[in-house]
Amino acid sequence: MIDIFDFDGVLFDTVDEIATVGYCTIKNINIDTKNVPEKFFEFFRLNRPRPVDGAGMFIVAKFCIEELEKGNEPYLIERNIFYKIYDSCKNEHDKLEETFFSKRAQFRSQNIKAWCELNKPYKEIWEFLKDKDFYIVSNKDVSSITLLLEFYGKKLDENKIFSGNQKGSKAEKIKIIYEKENQPLAFFDDAIDNLIKIKNELNSPSWLTNYHAGWGYINKEDKELLKENSDIVFLPCEKDFINIRKNL
């Protein structure tokens, strides 16, 4: 069986870097964690499961800033409220994506070490996978993925990285991998919405098993969605992944 991983929230914890870029860009200040209030990090991390693209990151960051400025404490944004805000900004999505990725690239180029250190691999999974081969299917840009892999000691063939720079949905990219490998696939993602979209788009193929990564960016609502999608396998922690992986 071939392993495929999402990146953010599965292989790497990238929330502090994303929160820092989002906050400082919106505030138009120098990108530095010292400029970001702890309450914002808390608020953003709580709601990190909501966005699945760069535009969504900005939308959540802006929402958190505005709520904190009103004096509100961090809380989980209701799913329907997030999607209502997200859909209302449809005409701006491309611009927001471009802004997010360009500011991230600027920060990275100014201080690669500081940028990399804000992105941490999940320790147990990383130690297990460092000397193994696998695919990545992620909305993250390929340059960020390859740089982080190499910074933490992993060289992966770029042909095995399907990123947000490339056209097509995650499901389409997974299907490309299946057609190439002609073997059963296991896909690991922390975003339950992504997993549901993938299985529906591919019509629940027998060759694909979807795993929900419980160590990543998940929230209490995900448990209800899992009940409705019992064919998605929930893995609560990294040790569960390792045990499953050893048996694949």
ZALUM-561350 format. One record per residue (C-alpha): x, y, z; chain; residue in one letter; residue number from 0. Coordinates in pm, whole numbers. Example, Ala and Ser with C-alpha at 12.3 -4.5 7.8 and 13.67 -1.06 7.14 Angstrom:
ZALUM-561350
<px: 1230 py: -450 pz: 780 mol: A type: a seq: 0>
<px: 1367 py: -106 pz: 714 mol: A type: s seq: 1>
END
This chain:
ZALUM-561350
<px: 0 py: 0 pz: 0 mol: A type: m seq: 0>
<px: 126 py: 348 pz: -92 mol: A type: i seq: 1>
<px: 114 py: 626 pz: 171 mol: A type: d seq: 2>
<px: 1 py: 979 pz: 80 mol: A type: i seq: 3>
<px: 9 py: 1265 pz: 329 mol: A type: f seq: 4>
<px: -135 py: 1610 pz: 353 mol: A type: d seq: 5>
<px: 136 py: 1842 pz: 488 mol: A type: f seq: 6>
<px: 6 py: 2103 pz: 734 mol: A type: d seq: 7>
<px: -141 py: 1937 pz: 1042 mol: A type: g seq: 8>
<px: -23 py: 1588 pz: 940 mol: A type: v seq: 9>
<px: 352 py: 1595 pz: 880 mol: A type: l seq: 10>
<px: 422 py: 1948 pz: 1010 mol: A type: f seq: 11>
<px: 268 py: 2184 pz: 1263 mol: A type: d seq: 12>
<px: 277 py: 2510 pz: 1064 mol: A type: t seq: 13>
<px: 16 py: 2710 pz: 1254 mol: A type: v seq: 14>
<px: 255 py: 2957 pz: 1421 mol: A type: d seq: 15>
<px: 412 py: 3053 pz: 1089 mol: A type: e seq: 16>
<px: 76 py: 3095 pz: 917 mol: A type: i seq: 17>
<px: -64 py: 3296 pz: 1209 mol: A type: a seq: 18>
<px: 242 py: 3522 pz: 1214 mol: A type: t seq: 19>
<px: 230 py: 3591 pz: 840 mol: A type: v seq: 20>
<px: -145 py: 3652 pz: 848 mol: A type: g seq: 21>
<px: -143 py: 3885 pz: 1148 mol: A type: y seq: 22>
<px: 156 py: 4094 pz: 1044 mol: A type: c seq: 23>
<px: 36 py: 4126 pz: 683 mol: A type: t seq: 24>
<px: -310 py: 4243 pz: 786 mol: A type: i seq: 25>
<px: -158 py: 4485 pz: 1040 mol: A type: k seq: 26>
<px: 103 py: 4594 pz: 782 mol: A type: n seq: 27>
<px: 390 py: 4547 pz: 1027 mol: A type: i seq: 28>
<px: 720 py: 4361 pz: 1017 mol: A type: n seq: 29>
<px: 669 py: 3983 pz: 1010 mol: A type: i seq: 30>
<px: 795 py: 3869 pz: 1349 mol: A type: d seq: 31>
<px: 637 py: 3654 pz: 1620 mol: A type: t seq: 32>
<px: 729 py: 3926 pz: 1873 mol: A type: k seq: 33>
<px: 473 py: 4151 pz: 1704 mol: A type: n seq: 34>
<px: 189 py: 3901 pz: 1746 mol: A type: v seq: 35>
<px: -20 py: 3894 pz: 2068 mol: A type: p seq: 36>
<px: -50 py: 3559 pz: 2247 mol: A type: e seq: 37>
<px: -430 py: 3591 pz: 2240 mol: A type: k seq: 38>
<px: -418 py: 3601 pz: 1860 mol: A type: f seq: 39>
<px: -209 py: 3282 pz: 1845 mol: A type: f seq: 40>
<px: -460 py: 3117 pz: 2079 mol: A type: e seq: 41>
<px: -759 py: 3237 pz: 1872 mol: A type: f seq: 42>
<px: -603 py: 3141 pz: 1538 mol: A type: f seq: 43>
<px: -489 py: 2795 pz: 1653 mol: A type: r seq: 44>
<px: -839 py: 2723 pz: 1784 mol: A type: l seq: 45>
<px: -982 py: 2803 pz: 1439 mol: A type: n seq: 46>
<px: -701 py: 2661 pz: 1224 mol: A type: r seq: 47>
<px: -924 py: 2365 pz: 1119 mol: A type: p seq: 48>
<px: -1155 py: 2603 pz: 932 mol: A type: r seq: 49>
<px: -945 py: 2725 pz: 635 mol: A type: p seq: 50>
<px: -802 py: 2491 pz: 372 mol: A type: v seq: 51>
<px: -636 py: 2752 pz: 149 mol: A type: d seq: 52>
<px: -442 py: 3079 pz: 167 mol: A type: g seq: 53>
<px: -754 py: 3291 pz: 126 mol: A type: a seq: 54>
<px: -918 py: 3112 pz: 416 mol: A type: g seq: 55>
<px: -611 py: 3173 pz: 633 mol: A type: m seq: 56>
<px: -642 py: 3547 pz: 576 mol: A type: f seq: 57>
<px: -1016 py: 3544 pz: 638 mol: A type: i seq: 58>
<px: -974 py: 3363 pz: 971 mol: A type: v seq: 59>
<px: -683 py: 3588 pz: 1073 mol: A type: a seq: 60>
<px: -886 py: 3901 pz: 997 mol: A type: k seq: 61>
<px: -1187 py: 3765 pz: 1186 mol: A type: f seq: 62>
<px: -971 py: 3685 pz: 1492 mol: A type: c seq: 63>
<px: -813 py: 4032 pz: 1489 mol: A type: i seq: 64>
<px: -1150 py: 4204 pz: 1466 mol: A type: e seq: 65>
<px: -1302 py: 3994 pz: 1746 mol: A type: e seq: 66>
<px: -1007 py: 4058 pz: 1978 mol: A type: l seq: 67>
<px: -1025 py: 4430 pz: 1905 mol: A type: e seq: 68>
<px: -1389 py: 4417 pz: 2017 mol: A type: k seq: 69>
<px: -1268 py: 4273 pz: 2346 mol: A type: g seq: 70>
<px: -1394 py: 3919 pz: 2282 mol: A type: n seq: 71>
<px: -1209 py: 3615 pz: 2414 mol: A type: e seq: 72>
<px: -1092 py: 3342 pz: 2167 mol: A type: p seq: 73>
<px: -1368 py: 3102 pz: 2059 mol: A type: y seq: 74>
<px: -1442 py: 2850 pz: 1785 mol: A type: l seq: 75>
<px: -1611 py: 3012 pz: 1485 mol: A type: i seq: 76>
<px: -1922 py: 2817 pz: 1388 mol: A type: e seq: 77>
<px: -1874 py: 2622 pz: 1066 mol: A type: r seq: 78>
<px: -2170 py: 2785 pz: 887 mol: A type: n seq: 79>
<px: -2053 py: 3134 pz: 989 mol: A type: i seq: 80>
<px: -1703 py: 3070 pz: 856 mol: A type: f seq: 81>
<px: -1833 py: 2944 pz: 521 mol: A type: y seq: 82>
<px: -2073 py: 3237 pz: 497 mol: A type: k seq: 83>
<px: -1783 py: 3480 pz: 542 mol: A type: i seq: 84>
<px: -1559 py: 3274 pz: 311 mol: A type: y seq: 85>
<px: -1821 py: 3264 pz: 34 mol: A type: d seq: 86>
<px: -1891 py: 3637 pz: 70 mol: A type: s seq: 87>
<px: -1525 py: 3703 pz: -18 mol: A type: c seq: 88>
<px: -1523 py: 3485 pz: -333 mol: A type: k seq: 89>
<px: -1426 py: 3772 pz: -563 mol: A type: n seq: 90>
<px: -1120 py: 3839 pz: -348 mol: A type: e seq: 91>
<px: -995 py: 3481 pz: -309 mol: A type: h seq: 92>
<px: -729 py: 3499 pz: -582 mol: A type: d seq: 93>
<px: -598 py: 3828 pz: -448 mol: A type: k seq: 94>
<px: -590 py: 3700 pz: -91 mol: A type: l seq: 95>
<px: -410 py: 3381 pz: -201 mol: A type: e seq: 96>
<px: -152 py: 3584 pz: -392 mol: A type: e seq: 97>
<px: -98 py: 3819 pz: -99 mol: A type: t seq: 98>
<px: -60 py: 3536 pz: 151 mol: A type: f seq: 99>
<px: 192 py: 3342 pz: -58 mol: A type: f seq: 100>
<px: 392 py: 3651 pz: -160 mol: A type: s seq: 101>
<px: 422 py: 3770 pz: 202 mol: A type: k seq: 102>
<px: 522 py: 3420 pz: 312 mol: A type: r seq: 103>
<px: 787 py: 3409 pz: 37 mol: A type: a seq: 104>
<px: 915 py: 3752 pz: 145 mol: A type: q seq: 105>
<px: 946 py: 3644 pz: 509 mol: A type: f seq: 106>
<px: 1115 py: 3320 pz: 405 mol: A type: r seq: 107>
<px: 1369 py: 3496 pz: 184 mol: A type: s seq: 108>
<px: 1456 py: 3748 pz: 456 mol: A type: q seq: 109>
<px: 1524 py: 3487 pz: 724 mol: A type: n seq: 110>
<px: 1504 py: 3126 pz: 609 mol: A type: i seq: 111>
<px: 1615 py: 2983 pz: 944 mol: A type: k seq: 112>
<px: 1355 py: 3177 pz: 1146 mol: A type: a seq: 113>
<px: 1084 py: 3081 pz: 896 mol: A type: w seq: 114>
<px: 1176 py: 2712 pz: 906 mol: A type: c seq: 115>
<px: 1191 py: 2705 pz: 1285 mol: A type: e seq: 116>
<px: 831 py: 2830 pz: 1304 mol: A type: l seq: 117>
<px: 730 py: 2511 pz: 1120 mol: A type: n seq: 118>
<px: 786 py: 2197 pz: 1325 mol: A type: k seq: 119>
<px: 754 py: 1834 pz: 1212 mol: A type: p seq: 120>
<px: 542 py: 1611 pz: 1434 mol: A type: y seq: 121>
<px: 817 py: 1435 pz: 1624 mol: A type: k seq: 122>
<px: 704 py: 1070 pz: 1638 mol: A type: e seq: 123>
<px: 577 py: 1064 pz: 1280 mol: A type: i seq: 124>
<px: 885 py: 1240 pz: 1153 mol: A type: w seq: 125>
<px: 1123 py: 997 pz: 1317 mol: A type: e seq: 126>
<px: 925 py: 709 pz: 1170 mol: A type: f seq: 127>
<px: 909 py: 852 pz: 816 mol: A type: l seq: 128>
<px: 1248 py: 1018 pz: 776 mol: A type: k seq: 129>
<px: 1401 py: 718 pz: 597 mol: A type: d seq: 130>
<px: 1083 py: 610 pz: 413 mol: A type: k seq: 131>
<px: 933 py: 697 pz: 77 mol: A type: d seq: 132>
<px: 585 py: 848 pz: 36 mol: A type: f seq: 133>
<px: 373 py: 1099 pz: -156 mol: A type: y seq: 134>
<px: 247 py: 1440 pz: -45 mol: A type: i seq: 135>
<px: -80 py: 1591 pz: -167 mol: A type: v seq: 136>
<px: -123 py: 1935 pz: -13 mol: A type: s seq: 137>
<px: -259 py: 2284 pz: -80 mol: A type: n seq: 138>
<px: 78 py: 2421 pz: 36 mol: A type: k seq: 139>
<px: 318 py: 2552 pz: -229 mol: A type: d seq: 140>
<px: 590 py: 2313 pz: -343 mol: A type: v seq: 141>
<px: 883 py: 2545 pz: -259 mol: A type: s seq: 142>
<px: 773 py: 2566 pz: 107 mol: A type: s seq: 143>
<px: 727 py: 2189 pz: 127 mol: A type: i seq: 144>
<px: 1066 py: 2101 pz: -23 mol: A type: t seq: 145>
<px: 1248 py: 2363 pz: 184 mol: A type: l seq: 146>
<px: 1099 py: 2238 pz: 510 mol: A type: l seq: 147>
<px: 1160 py: 1873 pz: 425 mol: A type: l seq: 148>
<px: 1525 py: 1942 pz: 352 mol: A type: e seq: 149>
<px: 1572 py: 2173 pz: 655 mol: A type: f seq: 150>
<px: 1464 py: 1886 pz: 879 mol: A type: y seq: 151>
<px: 1673 py: 1626 pz: 694 mol: A type: g seq: 152>
<px: 1438 py: 1467 pz: 438 mol: A type: k seq: 153>
<px: 1496 py: 1457 pz: 63 mol: A type: k seq: 154>
<px: 1185 py: 1362 pz: -135 mol: A type: l seq: 155>
<px: 1155 py: 1335 pz: -513 mol: A type: d seq: 156>
<px: 961 py: 1643 pz: -630 mol: A type: e seq: 157>
<px: 759 py: 1415 pz: -859 mol: A type: n seq: 158>
<px: 606 py: 1276 pz: -540 mol: A type: k seq: 159>
<px: 489 py: 1620 pz: -422 mol: A type: i seq: 160>
<px: 151 py: 1741 pz: -547 mol: A type: f seq: 161>
<px: 109 py: 2096 pz: -424 mol: A type: s seq: 162>
<px: -120 py: 2397 pz: -433 mol: A type: g seq: 163>
<px: 82 py: 2533 pz: -725 mol: A type: n seq: 164>
<px: -57 py: 2261 pz: -950 mol: A type: q seq: 165>
<px: -401 py: 2252 pz: -1108 mol: A type: k seq: 166>
<px: -660 py: 2002 pz: -996 mol: A type: g seq: 167>
<px: -830 py: 1898 pz: -674 mol: A type: s seq: 168>
<px: -676 py: 1669 pz: -414 mol: A type: k seq: 169>
<px: -898 py: 1389 pz: -542 mol: A type: a seq: 170>
<px: -771 py: 1436 pz: -898 mol: A type: e seq: 171>
<px: -411 py: 1427 pz: -777 mol: A type: k seq: 172>
<px: -472 py: 1113 pz: -572 mol: A type: i seq: 173>
<px: -623 py: 948 pz: -877 mol: A type: k seq: 174>
<px: -310 py: 1035 pz: -1078 mol: A type: i seq: 175>
<px: -99 py: 861 pz: -814 mol: A type: i seq: 176>
<px: -323 py: 553 pz: -826 mol: A type: y seq: 177>
<px: -300 py: 535 pz: -1205 mol: A type: e seq: 178>
<px: 76 py: 561 pz: -1181 mol: A type: k seq: 179>
<px: 131 py: 312 pz: -897 mol: A type: e seq: 180>
<px: -165 py: 76 pz: -956 mol: A type: n seq: 181>
<px: -166 py: -16 pz: -587 mol: A type: q seq: 182>
<px: -403 py: 52 pz: -296 mol: A type: p seq: 183>
<px: -352 py: 396 pz: -142 mol: A type: l seq: 184>
<px: -375 py: 531 pz: 213 mol: A type: a seq: 185>
<px: -436 py: 905 pz: 244 mol: A type: f seq: 186>
<px: -380 py: 1089 pz: 573 mol: A type: f seq: 187>
<px: -534 py: 1435 pz: 627 mol: A type: d seq: 188>
<px: -638 py: 1628 pz: 937 mol: A type: d seq: 189>
<px: -916 py: 1817 pz: 753 mol: A type: a seq: 190>
<px: -1234 py: 1609 pz: 764 mol: A type: i seq: 191>
<px: -1393 py: 1831 pz: 498 mol: A type: d seq: 192>
<px: -1111 py: 1741 pz: 259 mol: A type: n seq: 193>
<px: -1152 py: 1370 pz: 326 mol: A type: l seq: 194>
<px: -1527 py: 1384 pz: 264 mol: A type: i seq: 195>
<px: -1478 py: 1577 pz: -62 mol: A type: k seq: 196>
<px: -1217 py: 1329 pz: -180 mol: A type: i seq: 197>
<px: -1423 py: 1019 pz: -114 mol: A type: k seq: 198>
<px: -1731 py: 1177 pz: -274 mol: A type: n seq: 199>
<px: -1543 py: 1304 pz: -578 mol: A type: e seq: 200>
<px: -1385 py: 962 pz: -633 mol: A type: l seq: 201>
<px: -1707 py: 778 pz: -540 mol: A type: n seq: 202>
<px: -1551 py: 591 pz: -245 mol: A type: s seq: 203>
<px: -1311 py: 374 pz: -448 mol: A type: p seq: 204>
<px: -1205 py: 38 pz: -306 mol: A type: s seq: 205>
<px: -839 py: 124 pz: -368 mol: A type: w seq: 206>
<px: -835 py: 424 pz: -131 mol: A type: l seq: 207>
<px: -852 py: 431 pz: 250 mol: A type: t seq: 208>
<px: -893 py: 777 pz: 407 mol: A type: n seq: 209>
<px: -747 py: 841 pz: 752 mol: A type: y seq: 210>
<px: -835 py: 1138 pz: 971 mol: A type: h seq: 211>
<px: -523 py: 1262 pz: 1154 mol: A type: a seq: 212>
<px: -639 py: 1341 pz: 1506 mol: A type: g seq: 213>
<px: -307 py: 1498 pz: 1612 mol: A type: w seq: 214>
<px: -356 py: 1783 pz: 1365 mol: A type: g seq: 215>
<px: -596 py: 2075 pz: 1339 mol: A type: y seq: 216>
<px: -929 py: 1926 pz: 1438 mol: A type: i seq: 217>
<px: -1220 py: 2039 pz: 1656 mol: A type: n seq: 218>
<px: -1522 py: 1894 pz: 1833 mol: A type: k seq: 219>
<px: -1745 py: 1925 pz: 1525 mol: A type: e seq: 220>
<px: -1526 py: 1680 pz: 1338 mol: A type: d seq: 221>
<px: -1649 py: 1395 pz: 1559 mol: A type: k seq: 222>
<px: -2005 py: 1446 pz: 1438 mol: A type: e seq: 223>
<px: -1893 py: 1443 pz: 1075 mol: A type: l seq: 224>
<px: -1697 py: 1124 pz: 1139 mol: A type: l seq: 225>
<px: -2014 py: 955 pz: 1264 mol: A type: k seq: 226>
<px: -2178 py: 1036 pz: 932 mol: A type: e seq: 227>
<px: -1875 py: 908 pz: 738 mol: A type: n seq: 228>
<px: -1783 py: 585 pz: 913 mol: A type: s seq: 229>
<px: -1564 py: 471 pz: 623 mol: A type: d seq: 230>
<px: -1310 py: 739 pz: 721 mol: A type: i seq: 231>
<px: -1073 py: 591 pz: 981 mol: A type: v seq: 232>
<px: -997 py: 816 pz: 1278 mol: A type: f seq: 233>
<px: -644 py: 805 pz: 1422 mol: A type: l seq: 234>
<px: -641 py: 994 pz: 1756 mol: A type: p seq: 235>
<px: -263 py: 1032 pz: 1796 mol: A type: c seq: 236>
<px: 72 py: 979 pz: 1631 mol: A type: e seq: 237>
<px: 123 py: 638 pz: 1791 mol: A type: k seq: 238>
<px: -200 py: 520 pz: 1629 mol: A type: d seq: 239>
<px: -64 py: 627 pz: 1293 mol: A type: f seq: 240>
<px: 259 py: 437 pz: 1349 mol: A type: i seq: 241>
<px: 71 py: 123 pz: 1451 mol: A type: n seq: 242>
<px: -152 py: 147 pz: 1143 mol: A type: i seq: 243>
<px: 145 py: 221 pz: 919 mol: A type: r seq: 244>
<px: 335 py: -84 pz: 1038 mol: A type: k seq: 245>
<px: 42 py: -301 pz: 935 mol: A type: n seq: 246>
<px: -21 py: -149 pz: 592 mol: A type: l seq: 247>
END
